Amino acid sequence: MTTVTSSEFDRAIALGPDGPDAPGRYTGELGAGWQIGGGINGGLLLAVAANALRQELPGHPDPVSISGYYLSTSRPGPLTVQTEVIRRGRGLSNATASLGQLDEDGRPVERLRVVAGYTDLAALDGEVRTSAVPPQLPPPEQCVGREHMPMPITPDLALLERFELRLDPATVGWAVGQPSMNGRLQGWFRLADGREPDPLSLLLVADALPPVTYDLGFPGWAPTVELTVHLRAVPAKGWLRVSHGTRNLAGGYFEEDCEIWDDAGRLVAQSRQLARVPRQA
Amino acid sequence: MTTVTSSEFDRAIALGPDGPDAPGRYTGELGAGWQIGGGINGGLLLAVAANALRQELPGHPDPVSISGYYLSTSRPGPLTVQTEVIRRGRGLSNATASLGQLDEDGRPVERLRVVAGYTDLAALDGEVRTSAVPPQLPPPEQCVGREHMPMPITPDLALLERFELRLDPATVGWAVGQPSMNGRLQGWFRLADGREPDPLSLLLVADALPPVTYDLGFPGWAPTVELTVHLRAVPAKGWLRVSHGTRNLAGGYFEEDCEIWDDAGRLVAQSRQLARVPRQA
């Protein structure tokens, strides 16, 4: 489960068994470098839980569908993941996971509950008849990266240093007080340390862009209630194109639909999250 | 939990407690009238589980987000739902449910595992800034209903008699061997016995249309792997407009995105399911 690597992401999702008396239970650590907006990034948490489930499902290493319900804000520090295999199938298996920490009083508190269907993405066959088209983006060097950010990276923005994210200039007006009001952000993504994408890192990427609400004139953090990711293929090496948007901000909630395209032009992941509209100051 | 009503849907989701020694556990019955394509309709199953969770979460009667993972095909006959409350919050609570039956050998088998976030949809405030637009449909009387179907309703199509579904003529070419190849179906929906829509019936409606794969030239049933529904408002009385489509049929799976609009023009529900492409004969 631990790998000999200097990859930040692999260190972040690394798990150890919680002892012989706790089958299906794993321990790990959430690093301060994965904080954003007051908590640990939701996609990273989902990837940690997914890594635990992968250990329990040999032959089916990859989620084809994984749903996470976020219950309380995660903090830097130790974590546990308790897994339960629900069903082992021929082409698909199902399992659930509960990621928890200890709160400030040392009491166990659940952070994330996950249910998933796992398969071997590399073994999927069947024709590819994708009718969706990738987002049209200027080349990465013409997109907006961290070097253009006017403010320093403070600890509550530490997540941004894990990414090489280059946003389409047409979708960063919000950063200078001019949101486009389309509710869409898109750009190029790769991990800052050069680690190539794989199924588990796609779960992180599905929650890596700034919230779509920035582009609707709502600054502030938008807590995730639920996130479901469909992984549809093993991604090729190289840049990912990521685009997300919302069409139904209402009643204090909004949905955020994300698509991730790999360097070979495959739509490798689709996700939707439900999040709370940021509180107005 | 049982209501004095002749509504087919309310009878279908009705539950009783499984005795004082089984807290959080309910019993019900899946009727043969809800069969389609060899099993019980997935939306109906989700609504049964959702009804159980509603009993456990007073003050938060409605799912704002609910995810179901389908594990084995459900059959007419008795069912149980075991619930677990994960967290009771002020505006949002979370719970999980496991719907099961006994197989032909009398052994318990799980049919559906559900995780959800519940709230009081009628109490949601916050502006409505929906940018999505409802599907343009001909009036119901100009759409295609059951009276136009060339074949009789056999037991494996019994579900169709529960619905008054009137499909946009532009999206029924598949019924005469001419799928449009857009991968989209849409139309008007109400329950055949006139019961008005409410949050739980929207879960049924999210899985009520024929599979989008019919419109891509794939006849045959498309089993649901996972279905997540976001309920965003209490629906107004009257007709619902339902539209669903796919953009990523690949590797033996496809996603099916559904939107449900009420008679007041609100986008009351959005859902996405992952399903298996029908096996080619």
HADDOCK unambig.tbl for C-alpha pairs under 7 A between the chains (distance, minus, plus):
assign (segid A and resid 124 and name CA) (segid B and resid 251 and name CA) 5.15 0.50 0.50
assign (segid A and resid 124 and name CA) (segid B and resid 252 and name CA) 6.89 0.50 0.50
assign (segid A and resid 125 and name CA) (segid B and resid 251 and name CA) 4.72 0.50 0.50
assign (segid A and resid 125 and name CA) (segid B and resid 252 and name CA) 6.28 0.50 0.50
assign (segid A and resid 126 and name CA) (segid B and resid 250 and name CA) 6.34 0.50 0.50
assign (segid A and resid 126 and name CA) (segid B and resid 251 and name CA) 4.35 0.50 0.50
assign (segid A and resid 126 and name CA) (segid B and resid 252 and name CA) 4.88 0.50 0.50
assign (segid A and resid 127 and name CA) (segid B and resid 250 and name CA) 5.67 0.50 0.50
assign (segid A and resid 127 and name CA) (segid B and resid 251 and name CA) 5.90 0.50 0.50
assign (segid A and resid 128 and name CA) (segid B and resid 249 and name CA) 6.26 0.50 0.50
assign (segid A and resid 128 and name CA) (segid B and resid 250 and name CA) 4.09 0.50 0.50
assign (segid A and resid 128 and name CA) (segid B and resid 251 and name CA) 6.17 0.50 0.50
assign (segid A and resid 129 and name CA) (segid B and resid 248 and name CA) 6.58 0.50 0.50
assign (segid A and resid 129 and name CA) (segid B and resid 249 and name CA) 5.29 0.50 0.50
assign (segid A and resid 129 and name CA) (segid B and resid 250 and name CA) 5.74 0.50 0.50
assign (segid A and resid 130 and name CA) (segid B and resid 247 and name CA) 5.60 0.50 0.50
assign (segid A and resid 130 and name CA) (segid B and resid 248 and name CA) 4.22 0.50 0.50
assign (segid A and resid 130 and name CA) (segid B and resid 249 and name CA) 5.46 0.50 0.50
assign (segid A and resid 130 and name CA) (segid B and resid 250 and name CA) 6.46 0.50 0.50
assign (segid A and resid 131 and name CA) (segid B and resid 247 and name CA) 4.86 0.50 0.50
assign (segid A and resid 131 and name CA) (segid B and resid 248 and name CA) 6.20 0.50 0.50
assign (segid A and resid 132 and name CA) (segid B and resid 247 and name CA) 5.02 0.50 0.50
assign (segid A and resid 132 and name CA) (segid B and resid 248 and name CA) 6.49 0.50 0.50
assign (segid A and resid 247 and name CA) (segid B and resid 130 and name CA) 5.59 0.50 0.50
assign (segid A and resid 247 and name CA) (segid B and resid 131 and name CA) 4.86 0.50 0.50
assign (segid A and resid 247 and name CA) (segid B and resid 132 and name CA) 5.03 0.50 0.50
assign (segid A and resid 248 and name CA) (segid B and resid 129 and name CA) 6.57 0.50 0.50
assign (segid A and resid 248 and name CA) (segid B and resid 130 and name CA) 4.22 0.50 0.50
assign (segid A and resid 248 and name CA) (segid B and resid 131 and name CA) 6.19 0.50 0.50
assign (segid A and resid 248 and name CA) (segid B and resid 132 and name CA) 6.50 0.50 0.50
assign (segid A and resid 249 and name CA) (segid B and resid 128 and name CA) 6.25 0.50 0.50
assign (segid A and resid 249 and name CA) (segid B and resid 129 and name CA) 5.26 0.50 0.50
assign (segid A and resid 249 and name CA) (segid B and resid 130 and name CA) 5.46 0.50 0.50
assign (segid A and resid 250 and name CA) (segid B and resid 126 and name CA) 6.33 0.50 0.50
assign (segid A and resid 250 and name CA) (segid B and resid 127 and name CA) 5.64 0.50 0.50
assign (segid A and resid 250 and name CA) (segid B and resid 128 and name CA) 4.08 0.50 0.50
assign (segid A and resid 250 and name CA) (segid B and resid 129 and name CA) 5.73 0.50 0.50
assign (segid A and resid 250 and name CA) (segid B and resid 130 and name CA) 6.47 0.50 0.50
assign (segid A and resid 251 and name CA) (segid B and resid 124 and name CA) 5.14 0.50 0.50
assign (segid A and resid 251 and name CA) (segid B and resid 125 and name CA) 4.69 0.50 0.50
assign (segid A and resid 251 and name CA) (segid B and resid 126 and name CA) 4.35 0.50 0.50
assign (segid A and resid 251 and name CA) (segid B and resid 127 and name CA) 5.88 0.50 0.50
assign (segid A and resid 251 and name CA) (segid B and resid 128 and name CA) 6.17 0.50 0.50
assign (segid A and resid 252 and name CA) (segid B and resid 124 and name CA) 6.89 0.50 0.50
assign (segid A and resid 252 and name CA) (segid B and resid 125 and name CA) 6.27 0.50 0.50
assign (segid A and resid 252 and name CA) (segid B and resid 126 and name CA) 4.88 0.50 0.50
